Amino acid sequence: MRGFEEGSVGSGRHYIQASAEYRFPIFSFVGGALFIDAATDLGSGDDVPGNPAGDRGKPGSGIGYGAGVRIQTPLGPIRIDYGFSDGGGGRLHFGIGERF
C-alpha cells in the first residue's frame, strides 16, 4: 500500500486490499494521478503461528492516499507516487507499468 513501508500493514492469513485512482493528462507524455488505498487483514494476524503482526507492531489495517506522476516511456509508464498513511507517515513509491 502506498504511504506505508513494504509489508508494514499486516501479516494475516486473509486480507482485502482496494485501490481507487484518478489519472489525468498534464503533457503529451506526462500524466498525474490521485489515489487512495485501503487494506485489512480481517483480524487474522493472530492466526499466524508466532503472531508476527503483533510482535512487529503491525496495525492490521490502514488507509493510504496521495498523488503521483506517470511518465510514458518506450518501455511503458513509470510511476512515481508519494503516499501518506493514516498513521501520519509518508513514503515515496516507484513502479513500472500501471497497477491496474
Buried (B, 14 or more C-beta within 10 A) or exposed (E): BBBBEEEBBBBBEEBEEEBEBEEEEEEEEEBBBBBBBBBBBBEBBEEBEEEBBEEEEBBBBBBBBBBBBBBEEEEEBBBBBBBBBBBEEBBEBEBEEEEE
